């Protein structure tokens, strides 16, 4: 078993040797960290009505998603290059160049055999896949366009990113649902720490198409349209009934701390620890009930850092409004903390939606002291959950934050970030 992927009884560890020096993020809130920070401070989902014209949605079903509304990415992806990319690929390239610029490397200056790409996606490029299959079914195999074929595979965004910035090192795509973004960062950080790459671009990318939105709704995954709080995800609330589908991309630059300091780069955060586990009670498409072994794995990792769980100043939770997912998330966190009082629990997916780049950027912003508004829709604590998320207002700036990601299907991943001195 690879060291970066541990079971509940095994723990992988990253010492404080890897730092984050650049962040690029694009999502429903806009382009860049400032737009995301502003939306998180307001505490309100940024939603758009999904095109239902093709008739794929069920009657009375969900209508809203957290879609990327500012689709002009020409600042980072020239139109000539953009013509050869799907939308997820353009998102990944744009976010990566944004991150490289913040790291002081330059929008196209990563080219090196020792630069790796570690990217997570849950559904890949759905629109390219749909268009390819539609051509084959309606017009015959001879009509299939090579462009759609090359962009329909899950690793197309990672490949396009490597081409765009000249990253000739390892190129890894992970499809581990809600746990994917944190696993990608952990994989990249480990590669940097072990000297297999000098620099890693790690993160996540996702798009939401009308077909994907309709399917998620038909499977009962999305927040319902009925009621006064229609389609609000409401993480941890007793009335939660599904998540808000979201799209976007978040990429970070990872490098060794000594290398970053030697070139005068500012470290945004240090990767203090990462861990992963698997819940054997989960079904292939749902969360399980195995919170005890997951909590034991998490607690064992937290205990390796100074102060243990008590030294974590905030939990950036992966809760999304999923009934079983939020319940498992809460039970794992509460059991890992035990008798220790919980720090503020932040739930950014209530604003950004699920699958749209995860919680990497909000985790960094929390470490920098960004203000988080009240959790949208939370009003009634769930006795099965036992966690009340952050209700807005000021909270102490943490020196260490825990990011959590529990996936349907059993995957689990955690990441501890700390302020770099």
Buried (B, 14 or more C-beta within 10 A) or exposed (E): EEEBBBBBEBBBBBEBBBBBBBBBBBBBBBBBBEBBBEBBBBBBBBBBEBEBEEEBBEEEBBBBBBBBEEEEBEEBBEEEBBEEBBBBBBBBBBBBBBBBBBBBBEBEBBEBEBBBBBBBBBBBBBBBBBBBEEBBEEEEEEEBEEBBBBBBBBBBBBBBBBBBBEBBBBBBBBEBBBBBBBBBBBBBBBBBBEEEBBBBBBBBBBBBBBBBBBBBBBEEBBBBEEEEBEBBBBBBBBBBBBBBBBBBBBBBBBBBBEBBBEEEBEBBBBBBBBBBBBBEBBEEEBBBEBBEBBBBBBBBBBEBBEEBBEBBBBBBBBBBBBBBBBBBBBBBBBBBBEEBEBBBBBBBBBBBBBBBBBBBBBBBBBBBEBBBBBBBBBEEBBEEBBBBBBEBEEBEEBBBBBBBBBBBBBBBBBBBBBBBE
